Amino acid sequence: MNKDVLILHDNTEVELESGASLGALQVLTADKAAMIAVWDRLALDNLATVQIKNGDGLIVGRYADLVPADPVITAVHVNDDGSILTTFAIRRKTDLEKLAEQVAANTETLGIHDGAIGDMGAVISTVAAAQEGGAQ
């Protein structure tokens, strides 16, 4: 039986165990290093866009603006063979988080504009001073 697959923004594919949801992504890894590698892939930039593909290869979910939940790991079970079943949790950004990102982006843009206006003012002052000096 083919497993569902979580496809992250960078096209990394993570196999999911049955019954998984955004708040309970169950991932079976061979060992602790592989589990941590999956955890590391669940970074903000990789959660910008996410798809879930079912066992038949069909996209059954498309998501954007996700973030790791707190806590991101909600359960860990070490099997007798050393494999690890980990339940990861991700969630959609809240409206407040989205608004904060927009404010930060606007503030950065305003800073760039302020710098450009200051540069333009300096050039105009230099040109005006040169014209005043050349008219005498």
Beta strands, then each sheet from edge to edge (+ up, - down):
strand 1: 4-7
strand 2: 13-16
strand 3: 25-29
strand 4: 49-53
strand 5: 59-64
strand 6: 66-78
strand 7: 84-92
sheet 1: 2+ 1- 4+ 5-
sheet 2: 3+ 7- 6+
end
